[in-house]
Amino acid sequence: MLRRLFALAAVAVSLVGCVTASNTISADQVATFRLSGVNVNFAPDVHIWWGDGERAFAASKGQPATESDVLAKTPEGQAYLRNTIATKVKAAVERNLAATLVGTRPVRVEVSVKNLTIASAIQRVIVGGHHSMTADVTLVDAKSGAIIVPYTAQSTMSFAGQGLAGAVVDAALFAEPIDRVVNNYAEQYGDWLLRK
């Protein structure tokens, strides 16, 4: 069973490395950049599937988990989910780039989330599933607002333990799925930008 778990992890890691956008800026240019900020917004047709976030919102309102789906569809529920996701994405991108982008030209990273899917433990036990995120990322000049380099529809997938044993191991040994997927996303973007 452990061998199967590690095989699935290897597949997930290999998929994370898939890059389709072309990085047209040179390493010398990148060396001049200084990260001045990260903005996160959501595409008008964004798809968010994050049961743990919905249940956390219900709990914050003193409501049972059985009401989480209905509560999450309210404007307040949507704002809660989006604010939580945006905070996590912003922190992950800053953590990944701040120590490297220390030049003199201020740049800003604009992230527009298009899809975030966090497969629940129950789903993974019964039918399987994975955690994924897709967003457009644009690096812009912080002073002029001019686009430096876009990365449209950057996608990442994060390992998710499958079946009963996989879900148990996943919960026991790994960080929260939302944190894993946004960290993978930020690392993938950093690797692409810095040509690692």
C-alpha positions in Angstrom: 0.0 0.0 0.0 2.8 2.4 0.8 4.4 1.7 -2.5 1.2 2.7 -4.2 1.0 5.9 -2.1 4.5 6.9 -3.1 3.8 6.1 -6.8 0.8 8.4 -6.7 3.0 11.1 -5.1 5.5 10.7 -7.9 2.9 11.2 -10.5 1.5 14.2 -8.7 5.0 15.8 -8.5 5.6 15.1 -12.2 2.3 16.8 -13.1 3.2 19.8 -11.0 6.2 20.4 -13.1 4.2 20.7 -16.4 4.7 24.2 -17.8 3.0 25.4 -21.0 3.7 29.2 -20.9 6.9 30.6 -22.3 9.1 32.8 -20.0 10.4 35.5 -22.4 12.4 37.5 -19.9 16.1 36.9 -19.3 17.8 35.9 -16.0 19.6 39.3 -16.0 16.2 41.1 -16.2 14.8 39.0 -13.3 17.9 39.9 -11.2 16.8 43.6 -11.4 13.3 42.9 -10.0 12.2 43.7 -6.4 8.9 42.2 -5.2 6.8 45.1 -4.1 3.5 43.4 -3.7 1.1 40.5 -4.6 -2.5 41.1 -5.4 -5.0 38.2 -5.6 -8.4 38.4 -7.2 -10.9 35.9 -8.7 -12.1 35.4 -12.2 -15.8 36.2 -12.7 -16.5 32.5 -13.4 -14.2 31.2 -10.7 -15.0 27.6 -9.5 -14.2 26.9 -5.8 -14.7 23.5 -4.4 -13.4 23.5 -0.8 -15.5 21.6 1.7 -13.2 22.3 4.7 -13.4 26.0 4.0 -17.2 25.8 3.8 -17.3 23.9 7.1 -15.0 26.4 8.8 -17.3 29.2 7.7 -20.3 27.4 9.1 -18.5 26.8 12.4 -17.6 30.5 12.6 -21.3 31.3 12.4 -22.1 28.7 15.1 -23.9 26.5 12.5 -23.5 22.7 12.0 -21.4 21.2 9.2 -24.6 19.9 7.6 -25.5 23.5 6.8 -22.1 24.4 5.3 -23.0 24.0 1.7 -26.0 26.3 1.9 -24.1 28.9 4.0 -21.1 28.9 1.6 -23.3 30.0 -1.3 -24.3 33.2 0.5 -22.5 36.4 -0.3 -20.9 36.3 3.2 -19.9 32.7 2.7 -18.3 33.4 -0.7 -16.4 36.4 0.7 -15.1 34.2 3.6 -13.8 31.6 1.2 -12.3 34.1 -1.2 -10.6 36.1 1.5 -9.2 33.0 3.1 -7.9 31.7 -0.2 -6.5 35.1 -1.3 -4.6 35.5 2.0 -3.1 32.0 1.6 -2.1 32.6 -2.1 -0.6 36.0 -1.3 1.4 34.7 1.6 2.7 31.7 -0.4 3.8 33.8 -3.4 5.5 36.4 -1.1 7.2 33.6 0.8 8.5 32.1 -2.4 9.7 35.2 -4.2 10.6 37.8 -1.6 14.0 36.5 -0.8 14.9 36.1 -4.5 13.5 39.3 -6.1 15.7 41.8 -4.3 16.8 44.1 -7.2 16.0 47.7 -7.7 13.0 47.6 -10.1 9.7 47.2 -8.2 7.4 44.6 -9.6 4.0 43.3 -8.5 2.5 39.8 -9.0 -1.2 39.8 -10.0 -2.9 36.5 -9.5 -6.4 35.8 -10.8 -7.8 32.6 -9.5 -9.9 30.6 -12.0 -10.3 27.3 -10.2 -9.5 25.8 -6.8 -10.5 22.2 -6.1 -9.8 20.5 -2.8 -11.0 16.9 -2.8 -12.6 16.0 0.5 -11.4 12.9 2.4 -14.8 11.2 1.8 -14.6 11.8 -2.0 -11.0 10.4 -2.1 -12.1 7.3 -0.1 -15.2 6.6 -2.3 -14.2 7.8 -5.9 -10.8 9.4 -5.7 -9.7 12.9 -6.5 -6.9 15.4 -6.2 -6.3 19.0 -5.1 -5.7 21.5 -7.9 -5.5 25.2 -8.6 -5.5 27.2 -11.9 -4.9 31.0 -12.1 -3.6 33.6 -14.4 -0.4 35.2 -13.1 0.9 38.5 -14.5 4.1 40.2 -13.5 3.7 43.9 -13.8 5.9 47.0 -13.3 4.8 48.4 -10.0 5.4 52.0 -11.1 3.8 52.1 -14.5 1.5 49.1 -14.3 2.9 47.8 -17.6 2.8 44.0 -18.1 6.3 42.4 -18.0 5.3 38.8 -18.5 2.0 36.9 -18.3 1.4 33.3 -17.4 -2.1 32.4 -18.5 -3.9 29.5 -16.9 -1.0 28.2 -14.7 -2.1 25.0 -13.2 -0.8 22.9 -10.4 -1.9 19.7 -8.7 -1.1 18.5 -5.3 -0.9 15.0 -3.9 -4.0 13.6 -2.3 -4.1 10.2 -0.5 -6.6 7.9 -2.2 -8.8 5.3 -0.5 -9.3 4.9 3.2 -5.6 4.2 4.0 -4.5 7.0 1.7 -6.9 9.5 3.3 -5.7 8.5 6.8 -2.0 8.8 5.9 -2.7 12.1 4.1 -4.4 13.6 7.2 -1.7 12.3 9.6 1.5 13.2 7.7 0.9 16.2 5.4 -0.1 19.8 5.7 -3.6 21.0 5.1 -4.6 20.4 1.4 -5.3 24.1 0.8 -1.8 25.0 2.1 -0.2 22.3 0.0 -1.9 23.4 -3.3 -1.2 27.1 -2.9 2.4 26.4 -1.9 2.9 24.1 -4.9 1.4 26.8 -7.1 3.7 29.5 -5.7 6.8 27.3 -6.0 5.9 26.4 -9.6 5.5 30.0 -10.5 8.8 30.9 -8.8 10.6 28.1 -10.6 9.1 29.3 -13.9 10.0 32.9 -13.4 13.5 32.2 -12.1 14.0 29.4 -14.7 14.9 26.8 -12.1 
